[in-house]
Amino acid sequence: MPITATEAKNRFGYFCSQAKSGPVIVEKDGRPDTVLLDYQEFQALKNAAQKKTLAQRKKEFNEKYGAWIAEQNRIVEEMGVFGEEYRVW
């Protein structure tokens, strides 16, 4: 919903409530200048834009797959690797 900066100033509360259902684009001199949007939508955009460090990604990976990896390692320790006797190296 495009509006002028004067409209935004005069009816700010109304446009804040409108931003809950979709972005409100504030124009200055006929050009888009600012966007009003719901706080949760802003947080989602902010979180999506943040890059995770390698350490953060490793931690998340280990939290998600750590139990599965431990189980696979246990199976290999007990039974060995299938076809291991056929490997030439």
C-alpha positions, 0 to 999 in steps of 0.5 A, a space after each residue: 500500500 503506497 502512501 505519501 510521507 504526509 499521510 504517514 505523519 498525519 495517520 501514523 497509528 492507522 498505518 501501523 495497524 495496516 502494516 500488520 496485514 502487509 507492508 506499507 510503502 511511504 513515498 517521498 517526492 513520488 519515490 518509495 522511501 520507507 516501509 512500515 511492516 509488522 515486527 515479526 516480519 521484520 525479525 524474520 527478515 533480519 534473522 534470514 539476513 544474518 550469516 552464521 559462523 562456521 562454529 555456529 553451523 557445526 554446533 547446529 549440525 552436531 545437535 541435529 545429527 549427533 545421535 545418528 552419527 554416534 549410532 552409526 559409529 557404534 554399528 561400525 565398531 561392532 560389525 565393521 564396514 561392509 565389504 571391507 575385505 574387498 578393498 584394495 587399499 
